[in-house]
Amino acid sequence: MEKKELSFNKIEFLYAGMFILTGLLVGLFSFILSKSYEAILRNVIVSLIMAGTIIFMLLDAAGRGKSGFSYDNYDKRIRFIIAYVITLILSCVLSLVPDQFWPYMSFFVILALFSNNEIGMISGTSFVMLTVMLEENGSFSELFMYVLAGAVAIAVFRDLNENTKIAFPTFISLTMQAVLLVAFNVLFQNRTLGIKVLLLPILNLMLNLLILLIFLNMFGVYVIRKSNDMYMEINDPEFSLLQALKEKNPEEYYRAIHTAYLSERIAMGLGFNARAVKSCSYYHRIGILDGKMDYDDVSHYYTENSFPLEAIEFLREYMVPSKASIRSKESLTVQLSETVIATIMLLIKKDPNVNIDYDHLIDGIIDKKIENGELNAYDVTFRELNEMRKILKKEKLYYGFLRR
């Protein structure tokens, strides 16, 4: 508890630093650019309101827990703070650069992926507004152009995963930016299109493309693929935790292995999160290692072994189900698989030669859960439940291995 409190106080301190730095930096640049005292005061007040709004949104998102942020940004909030400070500095410097060269489209994407879409949108808009205010002859047309391009970029780059093809969203974003830059020249600047007029927009697109490619590659490696690599490690039956379980209690180890196999088959057949289902099947009873089964007593295994945050969330949901929230399809998948495996293993343990009617057994397990109302808390349709039933019945050959 003390560690969490210290962490929270550190974040509050950094947010306060963001707020103060914003006012000081904008005031300093306004003074360097020889703005009037009225303009300096206006810029500082507007920048502080901007920073305060963003900080409020960050705190509000944090109040909702991990669901308030995209990816693992709840636990890595320093990312956004660093991106905020860099973009703040650049927003001041860009006031000295021709407006058609501002690479704000890529800034919107970076700020959104390091927080969430709403915070990214407000942050990006605020920084464009700061640059326009600091510019010598800033106008609403620049704000309109870059905010609209940023909104489109955020929309097409949302929900990135390891299977996302970035070519199409990159093309859409750059095309939108190109259209807006041309419209800016023709509609607002009344310029005739030519090589000289198009030079800066072309450079703008090239700069945005370069920033996006570099950032998205790093984001994929260190945020998205890192989680995938960890799943591959912990979902290996030879992983150290599972081997420790095998040494401590071989029966529980094989129960976990069989449950994971069955759960994965269902998840893959129905398009559920197979990686998380498999890790939940393996590790929700890992407390057997020290005789403690409560989530709070075993959660250290997950953090010490760097489990993906998504996997930890599924384990928490499965081990500490909340009556106030709807439980996931993945959680039901693990529960049904575990119940089927445990029942079969128990029957075989009592009588190794027992003749089991697997169809009847599976129907009985599911029908009983329906009659008891146990499935009412799960986000599952009748079609999905019937598909689960079919997949479980198709694995009769596999159930034969449980006798060995």
Buried (B, 14 or more C-beta within 10 A) or exposed (E): EEEEEEEEEEBEEBBEEBBEBBBEBBBEBBEEBEBEEEBBEBBBEBBBEBBBBBBEBBEEBBEEEBEBBBBBBBEBBEBBBEBBBEBBEBBBEBBEBEBBBBBBBBBBBBBBBBBBBBBBBBBBBBBBBBBBBBBEEBEEBBBBBBBBBBBBBBBBBBEBEEEBEBEEBBEBBBEBBBBBBBBBBEEBBEBEEEEEBBEBBEBBBEBBBEBBEEBBEEBBEEBBEBBBEBBEBBBEEEBEBBEBBBEBBEEBBBBBBBBBBBBBBBBEBBEBBBBBBBBBBBBBBBBBBEEEEEBEEBBEBBEEBEBBBBBBBBBBBBBEBEEEEEBBBBBBBBBBBBBBBEBBBEBBEEEEEEEBEBEEBBBEBBEEBEEEEEBEBBEBEEEBBEBBBEBBBEBEEEBEEBEE
